[in-house]
Amino acid sequence: MQYDRTLLRLAAQGTGDKTPAAVARRLGVGRMAAWRLWNGHGTPAATTAAAAERAYGVPATALVKPLNEVPA
């Protein structure tokens, strides 16, 4: 799976969440999980991706894609 942080960051900033700490508060996740999301390290857990979808309206399927669907 490949995670692209761009959509999440744009959606978060659109709601005024400009830091990983703000994302953590809105999503109800730990600060390290939010930092990893913000900086694109690893792939978010299904529950975290679902929380991002609820909070920011970005579908989890847009955040995480199978490697064969990611352009080279």
N, C-alpha and C positions, 0 to 999 in steps of 0.2 A: 504494500500500500504506500501511496505517496501523499503527503500532506502539503498543501500550499497555504501558507499563512496570509497571503495577500488579501483574499476575500474577507477573512476574519478581521484583519486589521482595519480595512476600509469600513466594514460594518460597525466595528467597535468605535472607531473614531467618529462615525456618523451619529452615534448616540452620546458622544462626549467622553467615551472611555479611551483615554490617550496613553494609558500605562498598563503594564501587566497587573498591577495591584487593583486597578479599577475593573479589569476583566475578571479577576479572581472574585471580587465582591459581587459583581453582577451574575456570574455563572455559579457561584457557590462552590468554587473549587479552591484547592490550596494555592498558595502563592507560587510554588515551584511548577505546578501544573499550568498555571496561567503564563508563567515566564516561558515555559517550553512551547506553548501555543503561540505566544507573541513572537518568539524568535525562530519558530519553525524547526524545533528540535524534536524528532520523534513523531509518532502518529498519535493523535488524541484517542483516548478510550471512547467507546461507543457512548457511554453516559455523558462524557464531556462534550462530544460532538453534538449530542442531542440537546444539551444545555445551551450550547452556542446557537443551535437552530431556534430554540425557544426565545432566547434573549435578543438575538440579532437578526433573525429571519433568514439566515444563510443555511440552506439545506446541508445536512451532514454529507450527502452524496457529492456536493460541490466542494466540500473541504477535503475529503479523502477519496482518492481514486485508485483503482488497481494500477499497478505499474504498466500494464499493457495499454492503458488509456492515456498515459502521460506523454505529451509530445517530447521528442528528444531535443 
